Amino acid sequence: MTRTAIVTGGTRGIGKAISVELKARGYKVAATYGGNDEAAKKFEAETGIHVFKWDVSDFEACEAGIAEVEEKHGSTDILVNNAGVTRDSAFHKMSLEKWRTVIACDLDSVFNMTRPIINGMRERGFGRIINISSINGQKGQFGQTNYSAAKAGLIGFTRALAQESAFKGITVNAVAPGYIGTDMVAAMPENVLQKIIGQIPVGRLGTPEEIAKCVAFLASDDAGFMTGSVLSVNGGQYIAA
């Protein structure tokens, strides 16, 4: 039986690599996106992965979008909560809008996507929920109080839901990437980028494909005894106990 996976923010960066990796491993993949129609159409044409557009910070939009995916691809077996944004600012200068935008997209979205699919997973006795956190949700980061709070909250969400869901055959895990060679990171000033790389013991940025392979493992049957875990994939930059 071919399993169905939904990857939020699945058409660019780390999400794109996850979508491509899961398809390569035989899953039916639905990649969601929020705004960049041109990039999404290009992704769909290049990969053959179906794309779906909705705002993951809107609960009703998630319900409707998931229903559309499941009508086309069948029940959701794997959910990868990857969508996220940044609105960086020192906290004493941070606007309420910047706070709410990041919390809504990076944390509320995980509830909005998981709540409509969790009962189906429970009924079928199988599910894989994989949440993409961040090194900055583990250690914090100057200028990212909003982002760090959201990504840390996601880890708490992961650990609590894992305990609730394990006996129903559902695993819930998180991946916490470090600095990855995405377009967003590549756009940093060269001096800033080199300073970051200098703090990474392996001496380089990670690749989106390395994160995708971690996600693919957590989605597989081989990871059935692994739940409530946080995989730190950061080249040794931050080693969590």
Secondary structure, DSSP 8 states (H G I E B T S, - for coil): ---EEEETTTTSHHHHHHHHHHHHTT-EEEEEESS-HHHHHHHHHHH--EEEE--TT-HHHHHHHHHHHHHHH-S--EEEE-------B-GGG--HHHHHHHHIIIIIHHHHHHHHHHHHHHHHT-EEEEEE--HHHHH--TTBHHHHHHHHHHHHHHHHHHHHHGGGTEEEEEEEE-SB--HHHHTS-HHHHHHHHHT-TTSS-B-HHHHHHHHHHHHSGGGTT--S-EEEESTTSS---
